[in-house]
Amino acid sequence: MANKKKTVKKIAKSHKTQKRQHPKHFLKVYWPYLPVIMVVIAGMLFGGVRPSSRVNQPATLAYSTEMSISALLSATNAQRASNGLGPLTLNSKLDSSAQAKANDMVSRDYWSHNTPDGQEPWIFFDSAGYSYQKAGENLAYGFSTSDATVVGWMNSPSHRANILDTSYTEVGFGFANSTNFVGSGEETIVVAHYGLPLGSTTPAPTAPTQSTPAPAPEPKTLNANNQQSQPVNETETAPEAQAEETPEEKPDEQPITTESPVPDETNSTNITRIQSITGGNAPWSALAISILGFSVVTLWIFKHVVLVKKFLLRGEQFVAHHPLIDLGVVVIVALAVYLSQSSGVVK
């Protein structure tokens, strides 16, 4: 009787063992997944590489689905309000200057604050007849909506500084479509011009705000109180005596010089999908999602390498026995790649 029980137990154990084992032809079913995973890994590692002939091409290659001056103004003032600042007023002359700049960028196919013939952006302010003490410019393309465009600017320190500058009281917007903008396909180019009118006084903020770190000099700004163009992060307040004299100045006296132009050959800033989703409140999110994706891939590779026996045999068996784990890894990595892709470009 005891021998019979032992025999039954051995048969049961043998049956369980057979259930856990998969024949070789079954394991080969999982081979196609290995190249797919490698493609996903390669996409995450090299997804940011662009051919030199293209200028930081965003993932979205199409015209914007919603873009309007009123929506851009509303999104801009919403960002200012959330930071304790008063709203900007729409100025028709700034609208004209911004639209002229957008049209010029499309017609001459360039992505720069300066024109191809070396003219600085302030020439468009002058041509529109706008007299100013201080002016600034933000550029963008590749975004699908007005809100996404402003959020993109808010994710770049220097562009954010233009939007939240306490000196500016007026703003204007312009946008234009290009069938093949700088080789990146169909794009909507958006221009924002910020200004403090000549003779105006700088308004005080409605609430105290934290000091902003010195931003990179991508956007441009100009102070009429100075004799040369300056980066947007350099804001200077004119002395009281000088401020009293400025209302008497004539508009044609405002200086537009090319002696010390603001560096214009700076790299454009790609705004990722995750940065757009966070609404400009987490510029670090792109780095975080990249680190997460890289960590998951590294862990997955380490797990399989440890189990390697005769190249991929044991790793293949691990996939067969833990399909949900590997599926989860692929999903996380694919999501990381998607969220790390560019949703637009700012300058």
Secondary structure, 3 states (H helix, E strand, C coil): CHHHHHHHHHHHHHHHHHHHCCCHHHHHHHCCHHHHHHHHHHHHHHCCCCCCCCCCCCCCCCCCCECCHHHHHHHHHHHHHHCCCCCCEECHHHHHHHHHHHHHHHHHCCCCCCCCCCCCCHHHHHHCCCCEEEEEEEEEECCCEHHHHHHHHHCCHHHHHHHCCCCCCEEEEEEEEECCHHHCCCEEEEEEEEEEECCCCCCCCCCCCCCCCCCCCCCEEEECCCCCCEECCCCCCCCHHHHHHHHHCCHHHCCCCCCCCCCCCCCCEEEEHHHHHCCCCCCCHHHHHHHHHHHHHHHHHHHHHHCCCCCCHHHHHHHHHCHHHHHHHHHHHHHHHHHHCEEEEEC
